[in-house]
Amino acid sequence: MSSPIRSPDGNWWDNPLASTEKKWLGASIITAVILFGWMFGWMHIGDQNPTGRTYTTSSAQYRKQVAAYKEKATRTEQGLRPAGRDVYIAGLQFGFDGLPVVLEAGREYRVHLGSYDVQHGFSVRDEDDLIQQFNLQMLPGYEWVVPMTFDDPGTYRVVCNEFCGLGHSGMQGKFVVVEGGS
Ligand SMILES: [Cu+2]
């Protein structure tokens, strides 16, 4: 009787491959090769690739850009109101420079994401509906410009979802989205 823990009798390792086994091996090799090739197709077809553009920068350079942006923005009780469509946000241990920011619903902004020190996460979620959320990354040395439009007014929480040090769990900010034109 065959058993999963005892070797089968005889010289079983010398048996030739059964034809069904050969067919399945062949099918899996062909599938693997097709999937490998499809990686290159995937880069050009479909919406799964990151949106926006990424630029190389340095932490010092990005710090200057954020400072210049904040200089022009208006300070309100709820947060910064950007002067134009560009919004700068930087991750740092342990917070988000540039948040909270007040944006208008229905208006497209160019949100610039970067980091002053290490890699941080940028997870944005509707305060009342945690299902609606997205996750991006903030990387030192890169400035990622992401087009972003909030459809509905409300408060959107931002948390870091990339462990970045001891204060990581308190790293948060928010978008305050107000009615357009207000
Ligand atoms: Cu973090």
Backbone and ligand atoms as CSV (ligand in chain L), in Angstrom:
chain,resi,resn,atom,element,x,y,z
A,1,MET,N,N,0.852,-1.212,0.000
A,1,MET,CA,C,0.000,0.000,0.000
A,1,MET,C,C,0.879,1.249,0.000
A,2,SER,N,N,0.516,2.216,-0.788
A,2,SER,CA,C,1.363,3.414,-0.818
A,2,SER,C,C,1.057,4.294,0.390
A,3,SER,N,N,2.072,4.942,0.887
A,3,SER,CA,C,1.923,5.798,2.061
A,3,SER,C,C,2.656,7.100,1.788
A,4,PRO,N,N,2.121,8.203,2.242
A,4,PRO,CA,C,2.802,9.493,1.979
A,4,PRO,C,C,4.098,9.638,2.767
A,5,ILE,N,N,4.313,8.814,3.800
A,5,ILE,CA,C,5.544,9.000,4.568
A,5,ILE,C,C,6.579,7.899,4.323
A,6,ARG,N,N,6.200,6.841,3.576
A,6,ARG,CA,C,7.183,5.797,3.238
A,6,ARG,C,C,7.471,5.838,1.752
A,7,SER,N,N,8.743,5.579,1.389
A,7,SER,CA,C,9.093,5.563,-0.030
A,7,SER,C,C,8.342,4.444,-0.737
A,8,PRO,N,N,7.920,4.688,-1.989
A,8,PRO,CA,C,7.291,3.601,-2.755
A,8,PRO,C,C,8.315,2.490,-3.008
A,9,ASP,N,N,7.808,1.303,-3.284
A,9,ASP,CA,C,8.708,0.178,-3.533
A,9,ASP,C,C,9.452,0.341,-4.837
A,10,GLY,N,N,10.623,-0.282,-4.884
A,10,GLY,CA,C,11.359,-0.412,-6.143
A,10,GLY,C,C,12.061,0.855,-6.558
A,11,ASN,N,N,12.462,0.850,-7.808
A,11,ASN,CA,C,13.307,1.881,-8.371
A,11,ASN,C,C,12.426,2.962,-9.008
A,12,TRP,N,N,11.593,3.598,-8.178
A,12,TRP,CA,C,10.538,4.493,-8.697
A,12,TRP,C,C,11.073,5.765,-9.343
A,13,TRP,N,N,12.278,6.184,-8.950
A,13,TRP,CA,C,12.792,7.455,-9.484
A,13,TRP,C,C,13.308,7.331,-10.910
A,14,ASP,N,N,13.452,6.082,-11.353
A,14,ASP,CA,C,13.946,5.873,-12.718
A,14,ASP,C,C,12.816,5.715,-13.721
A,15,ASN,N,N,11.566,5.748,-13.276
A,15,ASN,CA,C,10.456,5.576,-14.216
A,15,ASN,C,C,10.407,6.751,-15.188
A,16,PRO,N,N,10.136,6.480,-16.454
A,16,PRO,CA,C,9.993,7.603,-17.385
A,16,PRO,C,C,8.751,8.427,-17.019
A,17,LEU,N,N,8.767,9.721,-17.421
A,17,LEU,CA,C,7.625,10.588,-17.152
A,17,LEU,C,C,6.403,10.076,-17.899
A,18,ALA,N,N,5.278,10.106,-17.242
A,18,ALA,CA,C,4.041,9.744,-17.931
A,18,ALA,C,C,3.710,10.848,-18.928
A,19,SER,N,N,2.993,10.517,-19.989
A,19,SER,CA,C,2.744,11.526,-21.026
A,19,SER,C,C,1.874,12.671,-20.478
A,20,THR,N,N,0.940,12.374,-19.565
A,20,THR,CA,C,0.122,13.470,-19.008
A,20,THR,C,C,1.001,14.420,-18.192
A,21,GLU,N,N,1.959,13.834,-17.497
A,21,GLU,CA,C,2.852,14.675,-16.686
A,21,GLU,C,C,3.678,15.586,-17.603
A,22,LYS,N,N,4.137,15.020,-18.708
A,22,LYS,CA,C,4.898,15.835,-19.672
A,22,LYS,C,C,4.044,16.972,-20.200
A,23,LYS,N,N,2.781,16.649,-20.516
A,23,LYS,CA,C,1.890,17.695,-21.062
A,23,LYS,C,C,1.694,18.820,-20.042
A,24,TRP,N,N,1.472,18.448,-18.801
A,24,TRP,CA,C,1.230,19.482,-17.790
A,24,TRP,C,C,2.484,20.305,-17.511
A,25,LEU,N,N,3.629,19.616,-17.521
A,25,LEU,CA,C,4.886,20.360,-17.342
A,25,LEU,C,C,5.076,21.357,-18.476
A,26,GLY,N,N,4.807,20.856,-19.705
A,26,GLY,CA,C,4.933,21.727,-20.876
A,26,GLY,C,C,3.989,22.916,-20.771
A,27,ALA,N,N,2.729,22.635,-20.366
A,27,ALA,CA,C,1.738,23.709,-20.263
A,27,ALA,C,C,2.175,24.734,-19.229
A,28,SER,N,N,2.749,24.281,-18.106
A,28,SER,CA,C,3.135,25.250,-17.075
A,28,SER,C,C,4.340,26.069,-17.521
A,29,ILE,N,N,5.253,25.433,-18.267
A,29,ILE,CA,C,6.408,26.205,-18.762
A,29,ILE,C,C,5.938,27.271,-19.756
A,30,ILE,N,N,5.037,26.871,-20.658
A,30,ILE,CA,C,4.526,27.839,-21.639
A,30,ILE,C,C,3.807,28.990,-20.913
A,31,THR,N,N,2.989,28.661,-19.898
A,31,THR,CA,C,2.284,29.708,-19.138
A,31,THR,C,C,3.275,30.654,-18.466
A,32,ALA,N,N,4.331,30.084,-17.873
A,32,ALA,CA,C,5.323,30.920,-17.189
A,32,ALA,C,C,5.997,31.874,-18.172
A,33,VAL,N,N,6.320,31.352,-19.378
A,33,VAL,CA,C,6.991,32.199,-20.369
A,33,VAL,C,C,6.043,33.313,-20.845
A,34,ILE,N,N,4.758,32.955,-21.056
A,34,ILE,CA,C,3.789,33.976,-21.490
A,34,ILE,C,C,3.644,35.055,-20.407
A,35,LEU,N,N,3.521,34.636,-19.148
A,35,LEU,CA,C,3.369,35.615,-18.067
A,35,LEU,C,C,4.610,36.491,-17.942
A,36,PHE,N,N,5.774,35.898,-18.142
A,36,PHE,CA,C,7.007,36.672,-18.079
A,36,PHE,C,C,7.005,37.753,-19.163
A,37,GLY,N,N,6.619,37.344,-20.384
A,37,GLY,CA,C,6.566,38.305,-21.484
A,37,GLY,C,C,5.519,39.383,-21.228
A,38,TRP,N,N,4.418,38.983,-20.584
A,38,TRP,CA,C,3.316,39.914,-20.360
A,38,TRP,C,C,3.704,41.038,-19.389
A,39,MET,N,N,4.729,40.806,-18.558
A,39,MET,CA,C,5.210,41.871,-17.667
A,39,MET,C,C,5.521,43.132,-18.463
A,40,PHE,N,N,6.104,42.935,-19.650
A,40,PHE,CA,C,6.482,44.099,-20.455
A,40,PHE,C,C,5.245,44.755,-21.066
A,41,GLY,N,N,4.267,43.924,-21.449
A,41,GLY,CA,C,3.016,44.477,-21.967
A,41,GLY,C,C,2.289,45.284,-20.900
A,42,TRP,N,N,2.298,44.766,-19.698
A,42,TRP,CA,C,1.640,45.370,-18.541
A,42,TRP,C,C,2.102,46.799,-18.288
A,43,MET,N,N,3.360,47.082,-18.637
A,43,MET,CA,C,3.894,48.428,-18.409
A,43,MET,C,C,3.241,49.457,-19.316
A,44,HIS,N,N,2.667,48.988,-20.437
A,44,HIS,CA,C,2.123,49.939,-21.413
A,44,HIS,C,C,0.609,49.884,-21.528
A,45,ILE,N,N,0.007,48.795,-21.073
A,45,ILE,CA,C,-1.434,48.616,-21.253
A,45,ILE,C,C,-2.109,48.607,-19.894
A,46,GLY,N,N,-3.245,49.318,-19.801
A,46,GLY,CA,C,-4.016,49.261,-18.559
A,46,GLY,C,C,-3.739,50.437,-17.652
A,47,ASP,N,N,-4.519,50.519,-16.591
A,47,ASP,CA,C,-4.460,51.665,-15.675
A,47,ASP,C,C,-3.760,51.344,-14.367
A,48,GLN,N,N,-3.064,50.236,-14.309
A,48,GLN,CA,C,-2.496,49.833,-13.026
A,48,GLN,C,C,-1.188,50.552,-12.702
A,49,ASN,N,N,-0.634,51.279,-13.667
A,49,ASN,CA,C,0.641,51.948,-13.399
A,49,ASN,C,C,0.414,53.230,-12.609
A,50,PRO,N,N,1.401,53.648,-11.826
A,50,PRO,CA,C,1.242,54.864,-11.038
A,50,PRO,C,C,0.953,56.057,-11.937
A,51,THR,N,N,0.085,56.930,-11.458
A,51,THR,CA,C,-0.235,58.092,-12.272
A,51,THR,C,C,0.746,59.216,-11.953
A,52,GLY,N,N,0.703,60.252,-12.735
A,52,GLY,CA,C,1.537,61.416,-12.466
A,52,GLY,C,C,2.963,61.224,-12.943
A,53,ARG,N,N,3.817,62.158,-12.503
A,53,ARG,CA,C,5.212,62.120,-12.927
A,53,ARG,C,C,6.113,62.137,-11.711
A,54,THR,N,N,7.283,61.557,-11.865
A,54,THR,CA,C,8.230,61.542,-10.763
A,54,THR,C,C,9.511,62.232,-11.195
A,55,TYR,N,N,10.055,63.053,-10.306
A,55,TYR,CA,C,11.302,63.763,-10.592
A,55,TYR,C,C,12.322,63.410,-9.523
A,56,THR,N,N,13.576,63.401,-9.883
A,56,THR,CA,C,14.589,63.205,-8.846
A,56,THR,C,C,14.870,64.566,-8.208
A,57,THR,N,N,15.108,64.562,-6.917
A,57,THR,CA,C,15.380,65.783,-6.185
A,57,THR,C,C,16.254,65.395,-5.000
A,58,SER,N,N,16.496,66.336,-4.108
A,58,SER,CA,C,17.194,65.990,-2.868
A,58,SER,C,C,16.311,66.474,-1.730
A,59,SER,N,N,16.579,65.971,-0.545
A,59,SER,CA,C,15.768,66.389,0.604
A,59,SER,C,C,15.865,67.896,0.798
A,60,ALA,N,N,17.080,68.436,0.640
A,60,ALA,CA,C,17.286,69.884,0.836
A,60,ALA,C,C,16.502,70.675,-0.203
A,61,GLN,N,N,16.562,70.209,-1.447
A,61,GLN,CA,C,15.857,70.890,-2.532
A,61,GLN,C,C,14.350,70.833,-2.298
A,62,TYR,N,N,13.869,69.676,-1.907
A,62,TYR,CA,C,12.430,69.522,-1.703
A,62,TYR,C,C,11.959,70.381,-0.536
A,63,ARG,N,N,12.771,70.440,0.508
A,63,ARG,CA,C,12.486,71.289,1.668
A,63,ARG,C,C,12.295,72.752,1.229
A,64,LYS,N,N,13.170,73.191,0.329
A,64,LYS,CA,C,13.078,74.580,-0.172
A,64,LYS,C,C,11.775,74.788,-0.929
A,65,GLN,N,N,11.423,73.819,-1.766
A,65,GLN,CA,C,10.191,73.956,-2.554
A,65,GLN,C,C,8.966,74.009,-1.652
A,66,VAL,N,N,8.959,73.159,-0.626
A,66,VAL,CA,C,7.814,73.149,0.282
A,66,VAL,C,C,7.741,74.485,1.031
A,67,ALA,N,N,8.907,74.992,1.434
A,67,ALA,CA,C,8.941,76.269,2.161
A,67,ALA,C,C,8.416,77.397,1.270
A,68,ALA,N,N,8.828,77.402,-0.009
A,68,ALA,CA,C,8.384,78.442,-0.940
A,68,ALA,C,C,6.874,78.356,-1.154
A,69,TYR,N,N,6.367,77.123,-1.238
A,69,TYR,CA,C,4.924,76.920,-1.415
A,69,TYR,C,C,4.158,77.433,-0.196
A,70,LYS,N,N,4.684,77.107,1.000
A,70,LYS,CA,C,3.988,77.508,2.230
A,70,LYS,C,C,3.988,79.033,2.394
A,71,GLU,N,N,5.060,79.625,1.905
A,71,GLU,CA,C,5.186,81.087,1.950
A,71,GLU,C,C,4.023,81.756,1.213
A,72,LYS,N,N,3.667,81.181,0.043
A,72,LYS,CA,C,2.618,81.774,-0.798
A,72,LYS,C,C,1.213,81.387,-0.342
A,73,ALA,N,N,1.105,80.256,0.355
A,73,ALA,CA,C,-0.218,79.773,0.767
A,73,ALA,C,C,-0.771,80.643,1.885
A,74,THR,N,N,-2.097,80.585,2.028
A,74,THR,CA,C,-2.750,81.362,3.093
A,74,THR,C,C,-2.973,80.456,4.296
A,75,ARG,N,N,-2.646,80.977,5.465
A,75,ARG,CA,C,-2.895,80.202,6.686
A,75,ARG,C,C,-4.309,80.448,7.164
A,76,THR,N,N,-5.072,79.391,7.356
A,76,THR,CA,C,-6.410,79.535,7.924
A,76,THR,C,C,-6.465,78.652,9.160
A,77,GLU,N,N,-7.599,78.751,9.866
A,77,GLU,CA,C,-7.723,77.953,11.084
A,77,GLU,C,C,-7.728,76.460,10.784
A,78,GLN,N,N,-8.293,76.125,9.599
A,78,GLN,CA,C,-8.406,74.700,9.257
A,78,GLN,C,C,-7.119,74.135,8.665
A,79,GLY,N,N,-6.293,75.039,8.130
A,79,GLY,CA,C,-5.061,74.582,7.516
A,79,GLY,C,C,-4.621,75.530,6.417
A,80,LEU,N,N,-3.615,75.109,5.673
A,80,LEU,CA,C,-3.089,75.953,4.598
A,80,LEU,C,C,-4.044,75.952,3.414
A,81,ARG,N,N,-4.213,77.119,2.813
A,81,ARG,CA,C,-4.948,77.172,1.554
A,81,ARG,C,C,-3.938,77.471,0.463
A,82,PRO,N,N,-3.749,76.537,-0.465
A,82,PRO,CA,C,-2.738,76.754,-1.500
A,82,PRO,C,C,-3.101,77.936,-2.391
A,83,ALA,N,N,-2.070,78.624,-2.897
A,83,ALA,CA,C,-2.310,79.792,-3.741
A,83,ALA,C,C,-2.786,79.375,-5.130
A,84,GLY,N,N,-2.382,78.218,-5.587
A,84,GLY,CA,C,-2.787,77.765,-6.918
A,84,GLY,C,C,-3.205,76.313,-6.877
A,85,ARG,N,N,-2.916,75.601,-7.953
A,85,ARG,CA,C,-3.309,74.195,-8.014
A,85,ARG,C,C,-2.221,73.261,-7.496
A,86,ASP,N,N,-1.057,73.804,-7.219
A,86,ASP,CA,C,0.021,72.955,-6.709
A,86,ASP,C,C,-0.050,72.869,-5.196
A,87,VAL,N,N,0.057,71.652,-4.702
A,87,VAL,CA,C,0.028,71.399,-3.256
A,87,VAL,C,C,1.268,70.580,-2.927
A,88,TYR,N,N,2.056,71.061,-1.963
A,88,TYR,CA,C,3.276,70.333,-1.590
A,88,TYR,C,C,3.098,69.677,-0.235
A,89,ILE,N,N,3.472,68.414,-0.162
A,89,ILE,CA,C,3.411,67.693,1.108
A,89,ILE,C,C,4.704,66.889,1.250
A,90,ALA,N,N,5.282,66.937,2.436
A,90,ALA,CA,C,6.500,66.172,2.669
A,90,ALA,C,C,6.310,65.289,3.889
A,91,GLY,N,N,6.806,64.078,3.804
A,91,GLY,CA,C,6.809,63.188,4.961
A,91,GLY,C,C,8.101,63.414,5.721
A,92,LEU,N,N,8.019,63.381,7.036
A,92,LEU,CA,C,9.224,63.487,7.853
A,92,LEU,C,C,8.976,62.731,9.145
A,93,GLN,N,N,10.028,62.369,9.811
A,93,GLN,CA,C,9.884,61.703,11.103
A,93,GLN,C,C,9.515,62.759,12.138
A,94,PHE,N,N,8.297,62.900,12.652
A,94,PHE,CA,C,7.172,62.036,12.381
A,94,PHE,C,C,5.955,62.916,12.144
A,95,GLY,N,N,5.734,63.278,10.910
A,95,GLY,CA,C,4.592,64.113,10.578
A,95,GLY,C,C,4.572,64.389,9.084
A,96,PHE,N,N,3.626,65.222,8.679
A,96,PHE,CA,C,3.523,65.616,7.280
A,96,PHE,C,C,3.630,67.125,7.188
A,97,ASP,N,N,4.684,67.611,6.566
A,97,ASP,CA,C,4.817,69.049,6.369
A,97,ASP,C,C,3.858,69.443,5.245
A,98,GLY,N,N,3.095,70.522,5.474
A,98,GLY,CA,C,2.138,70.961,4.453
A,98,GLY,C,C,0.709,70.562,4.789
A,99,LEU,N,N,0.529,69.696,5.783
A,99,LEU,CA,C,-0.816,69.304,6.214
A,99,LEU,C,C,-1.074,69.906,7.598
A,100,PRO,N,N,-2.336,70.189,7.932
A,100,PRO,CA,C,-3.535,70.052,7.105
A,100,PRO,C,C,-3.599,71.107,6.001
A,101,VAL,N,N,-4.250,70.706,4.922
A,101,VAL,CA,C,-4.409,71.614,3.799
A,101,VAL,C,C,-5.894,71.688,3.454
A,102,VAL,N,N,-6.325,72.863,3.044
A,102,VAL,CA,C,-7.744,73.062,2.712
A,102,VAL,C,C,-7.880,73.107,1.192
A,103,LEU,N,N,-8.647,72.183,0.636
A,103,LEU,CA,C,-8.827,72.113,-0.812
A,103,LEU,C,C,-10.301,72.243,-1.165
A,104,GLU,N,N,-10.535,72.553,-2.430
A,104,GLU,CA,C,-11.928,72.675,-2.886
A,104,GLU,C,C,-12.361,71.387,-3.580
A,105,ALA,N,N,-13.583,70.969,-3.285
A,105,ALA,CA,C,-14.126,69.767,-3.923
A,105,ALA,C,C,-14.276,70.012,-5.421
A,106,GLY,N,N,-14.026,68.996,-6.204
A,106,GLY,CA,C,-14.235,69.071,-7.639
A,106,GLY,C,C,-13.122,69.764,-8.409
A,107,ARG,N,N,-12.106,70.216,-7.711
A,107,ARG,CA,C,-11.028,70.921,-8.387
A,107,ARG,C,C,-9.800,70.015,-8.443
A,108,GLU,N,N,-9.154,69.974,-9.614
A,108,GLU,CA,C,-7.978,69.104,-9.706
A,108,GLU,C,C,-6.727,69.834,-9.232
A,109,TYR,N,N,-6.008,69.181,-8.333
A,109,TYR,CA,C,-4.758,69.738,-7.804
A,109,TYR,C,C,-3.597,68.863,-8.250
A,110,ARG,N,N,-2.448,69.469,-8.312
A,110,ARG,CA,C,-1.223,68.696,-8.525
A,110,ARG,C,C,-0.571,68.539,-7.151
A,111,VAL,N,N,-0.679,67.370,-6.616
A,111,VAL,CA,C,-0.140,67.144,-5.272
A,111,VAL,C,C,1.283,66.596,-5.392
A,112,HIS,N,N,2.233,67.348,-4.818
A,112,HIS,CA,C,3.642,66.950,-4.864
A,112,HIS,C,C,3.965,66.185,-3.585
A,113,LEU,N,N,4.493,65.003,-3.746
A,113,LEU,CA,C,4.829,64.174,-2.587
A,113,LEU,C,C,6.331,63.932,-2.535
A,114,GLY,N,N,6.898,64.074,-1.344
A,114,GLY,CA,C,8.324,63.818,-1.172
A,114,GLY,C,C,8.606,63.538,0.285
A,115,SER,N,N,9.875,63.333,0.602
A,115,SER,CA,C,10.248,63.055,1.991
A,115,SER,C,C,11.514,63.810,2.354
A,116,TYR,N,N,11.589,64.219,3.615
A,116,TYR,CA,C,12.787,64.907,4.099
A,116,TYR,C,C,13.824,63.923,4.648
A,117,ASP,N,N,13.387,62.705,4.977
A,117,ASP,CA,C,14.349,61.783,5.592
A,117,ASP,C,C,14.252,60.360,5.034
A,118,VAL,N,N,13.304,59.583,5.529
A,118,VAL,CA,C,13.224,58.184,5.100
A,118,VAL,C,C,11.936,57.955,4.314
A,119,GLN,N,N,11.726,56.715,3.908
A,119,GLN,CA,C,10.509,56.397,3.174
A,119,GLN,C,C,9.296,56.474,4.097
A,120,HIS,N,N,8.250,57.130,3.610
A,120,HIS,CA,C,7.001,57.207,4.367
A,120,HIS,C,C,5.846,56.772,3.476
A,121,GLY,N,N,4.774,56.394,4.131
A,121,GLY,CA,C,3.569,56.057,3.392
A,121,GLY,C,C,2.635,57.251,3.390
A,122,PHE,N,N,1.755,57.269,2.417
A,122,PHE,CA,C,0.792,58.358,2.293
A,122,PHE,C,C,-0.552,57.702,2.002
A,123,SER,N,N,-1.266,57.417,3.068
A,123,SER,CA,C,-2.528,56.711,2.946
A,123,SER,C,C,-3.651,57.689,3.257
A,124,VAL,N,N,-4.520,57.911,2.283
A,124,VAL,CA,C,-5.583,58.903,2.433
A,124,VAL,C,C,-6.918,58.184,2.472
A,125,ARG,N,N,-7.710,58.518,3.490
A,125,ARG,CA,C,-9.003,57.849,3.596
A,125,ARG,C,C,-10.072,58.813,4.078
A,126,ASP,N,N,-11.265,58.588,3.552
A,126,ASP,CA,C,-12.430,59.351,3.970
A,126,ASP,C,C,-12.663,59.073,5.451
A,127,GLU,N,N,-12.859,60.151,6.219
A,127,GLU,CA,C,-13.033,59.990,7.661
A,127,GLU,C,C,-14.212,59.069,7.998
A,128,ASP,N,N,-15.267,59.138,7.180
A,128,ASP,CA,C,-16.470,58.360,7.492
A,128,ASP,C,C,-16.530,57.032,6.761
A,129,ASP,N,N,-15.675,56.831,5.809
A,129,ASP,CA,C,-15.774,55.624,4.996
A,129,ASP,C,C,-14.367,55.094,4.742
A,130,LEU,N,N,-13.941,54.220,5.645
A,130,LEU,CA,C,-12.559,53.755,5.554
A,130,LEU,C,C,-12.303,52.855,4.352
A,131,ILE,N,N,-13.390,52.384,3.738
A,131,ILE,CA,C,-13.224,51.528,2.564
A,131,ILE,C,C,-12.628,52.349,1.420
A,132,GLN,N,N,-13.047,53.627,1.362
A,132,GLN,CA,C,-12.549,54.488,0.292
A,132,GLN,C,C,-11.199,55.046,0.678
A,133,GLN,N,N,-10.168,54.442,0.182
A,133,GLN,CA,C,-8.853,54.965,0.525
A,133,GLN,C,C,-7.849,54.623,-0.560
A,134,PHE,N,N,-6.753,55.332,-0.540
A,134,PHE,CA,C,-5.668,54.946,-1.440
A,134,PHE,C,C,-4.335,55.093,-0.705
A,135,ASN,N,N,-3.366,54.372,-1.188
A,135,ASN,CA,C,-2.053,54.332,-0.549
A,135,ASN,C,C,-0.968,54.675,-1.549
A,136,LEU,N,N,-0.171,55.671,-1.206
A,136,LEU,CA,C,0.966,56.011,-2.056
A,136,LEU,C,C,2.230,56.021,-1.186
A,137,GLN,N,N,3.358,56.255,-1.805
A,137,GLN,CA,C,4.621,56.255,-1.083
A,137,GLN,C,C,5.297,57.611,-1.217
A,138,MET,N,N,6.015,57.989,-0.168
A,138,MET,CA,C,6.833,59.204,-0.217
A,138,MET,C,C,8.280,58.765,-0.065
A,139,LEU,N,N,9.073,59.045,-1.084
A,139,LEU,CA,C,10.443,58.536,-1.076
A,139,LEU,C,C,11.449,59.674,-1.048
A,140,PRO,N,N,12.452,59.580,-0.173
A,140,PRO,CA,C,13.485,60.612,-0.183
A,140,PRO,C,C,14.219,60.581,-1.527
A,141,GLY,N,N,14.507,61.758,-2.060
A,141,GLY,CA,C,15.223,61.811,-3.340
A,141,GLY,C,C,14.287,61.888,-4.538
A,142,TYR,N,N,12.972,61.753,-4.301
A,142,TYR,CA,C,12.022,61.815,-5.414
A,142,TYR,C,C,10.882,62.762,-5.096
A,143,GLU,N,N,10.440,63.441,-6.128
A,143,GLU,CA,C,9.250,64.274,-6.015
A,143,GLU,C,C,8.223,63.683,-6.966
A,144,TRP,N,N,7.135,63.239,-6.417
A,144,TRP,CA,C,6.094,62.579,-7.212
A,144,TRP,C,C,4.917,63.540,-7.300
A,145,VAL,N,N,4.550,63.901,-8.520
A,145,VAL,CA,C,3.445,64.839,-8.720
A,145,VAL,C,C,2.219,64.046,-9.161
A,146,VAL,N,N,1.219,64.026,-8.293
A,146,VAL,CA,C,0.034,63.206,-8.529
A,146,VAL,C,C,-1.182,64.103,-8.725
A,147,PRO,N,N,-1.890,63.978,-9.847
A,147,PRO,CA,C,-3.117,64.750,-9.995
A,147,PRO,C,C,-4.171,64.190,-9.042
A,148,MET,N,N,-4.836,65.057,-8.306
A,148,MET,CA,C,-5.774,64.587,-7.294
A,148,MET,C,C,-7.001,65.488,-7.253
A,149,THR,N,N,-8.175,64.894,-7.285
A,149,THR,CA,C,-9.432,65.644,-7.178
A,149,THR,C,C,-10.292,64.978,-6.110
A,150,PHE,N,N,-10.771,65.764,-5.170
A,150,PHE,CA,C,-11.715,65.222,-4.191
A,150,PHE,C,C,-13.118,65.553,-4.673
A,151,ASP,N,N,-13.942,64.540,-4.842
A,151,ASP,CA,C,-15.296,64.769,-5.354
A,151,ASP,C,C,-16.207,65.410,-4.308
A,152,ASP,N,N,-16.042,64.990,-3.054
A,152,ASP,CA,C,-16.993,65.434,-2.027
A,152,ASP,C,C,-16.289,66.183,-0.905
A,153,PRO,N,N,-16.964,67.229,-0.385
A,153,PRO,CA,C,-16.402,67.928,0.764
A,153,PRO,C,C,-16.344,66.976,1.964
A,154,GLY,N,N,-15.445,67.248,2.874
A,154,GLY,CA,C,-15.322,66.404,4.063
A,154,GLY,C,C,-13.896,66.416,4.575
A,155,THR,N,N,-13.667,65.604,5.573
A,155,THR,CA,C,-12.320,65.489,6.123
A,155,THR,C,C,-11.737,64.158,5.695
A,156,TYR,N,N,-10.535,64.220,5.179
A,156,TYR,CA,C,-9.858,63.011,4.721
A,156,TYR,C,C,-8.580,62.856,5.534
A,157,ARG,N,N,-8.490,61.749,6.228
A,157,ARG,CA,C,-7.339,61.518,7.100
A,157,ARG,C,C,-6.171,60.978,6.314
A,158,VAL,N,N,-4.983,61.415,6.706
A,158,VAL,CA,C,-3.764,60.912,6.080
A,158,VAL,C,C,-2.944,60.220,7.161
A,159,VAL,N,N,-2.558,59.006,6.932
A,159,VAL,CA,C,-1.655,58.330,7.861
A,159,VAL,C,C,-0.474,57.767,7.087
A,160,CYS,N,N,0.606,57.563,7.829
A,160,CYS,CA,C,1.786,56.931,7.238
A,160,CYS,C,C,1.607,55.429,7.381
A,161,ASN,N,N,1.728,54.710,6.283
A,161,ASN,CA,C,1.535,53.261,6.362
A,161,ASN,C,C,2.827,52.509,6.081
A,162,GLU,N,N,3.941,53.201,6.268
A,162,GLU,CA,C,5.248,52.565,6.035
A,162,GLU,C,C,6.032,52.793,7.320
A,163,PHE,N,N,6.366,51.718,8.032
A,163,PHE,CA,C,7.012,51.903,9.331
A,163,PHE,C,C,8.294,52.721,9.172
A,164,CYS,N,N,8.351,53.888,9.844
A,164,CYS,CA,C,9.448,54.819,9.589
A,164,CYS,C,C,10.217,55.176,10.858
A,165,GLY,N,N,9.931,54.508,11.972
A,165,GLY,CA,C,10.655,54.794,13.203
A,165,GLY,C,C,9.721,54.775,14.396
A,166,LEU,N,N,10.246,55.178,15.547
A,166,LEU,CA,C,9.496,55.016,16.793
A,166,LEU,C,C,8.218,55.846,16.851
A,167,GLY,N,N,8.193,56.998,16.193
A,167,GLY,CA,C,7.002,57.837,16.257
A,167,GLY,C,C,6.023,57.565,15.138
A,168,HIS,N,N,6.261,56.494,14.397
A,168,HIS,CA,C,5.459,56.193,13.208
A,168,HIS,C,C,3.955,56.167,13.486
A,169,SER,N,N,3.582,55.545,14.613
A,169,SER,CA,C,2.149,55.328,14.854
A,169,SER,C,C,1.392,56.641,15.070
A,170,GLY,N,N,2.111,57.728,15.377
A,170,GLY,CA,C,1.423,59.006,15.576
A,170,GLY,C,C,1.493,59.910,14.360
A,171,MET,N,N,1.981,59.375,13.267
A,171,MET,CA,C,2.218,60.205,12.086
A,171,MET,C,C,0.933,60.332,11.281
A,172,GLN,N,N,0.345,61.504,11.341
A,172,GLN,CA,C,-0.917,61.678,10.616
A,172,GLN,C,C,-1.148,63.132,10.238
A,173,GLY,N,N,-2.084,63.337,9.349
A,173,GLY,CA,C,-2.457,64.678,8.910
A,173,GLY,C,C,-3.835,64.607,8.296
A,174,LYS,N,N,-4.266,65.701,7.664
A,174,LYS,CA,C,-5.579,65.601,7.017
A,174,LYS,C,C,-5.733,66.597,5.873
A,175,PHE,N,N,-6.665,66.239,4.994
A,175,PHE,CA,C,-7.151,67.148,3.965
A,175,PHE,C,C,-8.519,67.624,4.421
A,176,VAL,N,N,-8.722,68.928,4.409
A,176,VAL,CA,C,-10.056,69.459,4.693
A,176,VAL,C,C,-10.611,69.913,3.341
A,177,VAL,N,N,-11.604,69.205,2.860
A,177,VAL,CA,C,-12.153,69.520,1.539
A,177,VAL,C,C,-13.459,70.287,1.713
A,178,VAL,N,N,-13.477,71.491,1.143
A,178,VAL,CA,C,-14.639,72.353,1.295
A,178,VAL,C,C,-15.374,72.459,-0.040
A,179,GLU,N,N,-16.582,72.926,0.008
A,179,GLU,CA,C,-17.399,73.155,-1.180
A,179,GLU,C,C,-16.630,74.033,-2.169
A,180,GLY,N,N,-16.675,73.704,-3.444
A,180,GLY,CA,C,-15.967,74.509,-4.442
A,180,GLY,C,C,-16.454,75.945,-4.462
A,181,GLY,N,N,-15.540,76.881,-4.655
A,181,GLY,CA,C,-15.915,78.290,-4.750
A,181,GLY,C,C,-16.108,78.980,-3.418
A,182,SER,N,N,-15.961,78.221,-2.305
A,182,SER,CA,C,-16.172,78.856,-1.001
A,182,SER,C,C,-14.868,79.393,-0.444
L,1,CU,CU,CU,5.614,56.093,9.274
